[in-house]
Amino acid sequence: MKIILRFTMGLLWIGIGIQRLTQQSYPLALLFLAGGVLFVYAGWRRWKVGKQ
């Protein structure tokens, strides 16, 4: 369940980052995109480790 939550949080953050890019608020966009990628990566790694 936590893994799904991490993925959705990551995708949400990436979505907000893309929205900020369209508004040309670049520092915030980079922050949200980086945070989203981090969430997705952490969730994917935890899921991969859990499957082994």
HELIX and SHEET records of a PDB file:
HELIX    1   1 LYS A    2  THR A   22  1                                  21    
HELIX    2   2 TYR A   26  LYS A   51  1                                  26    
END                                                                             
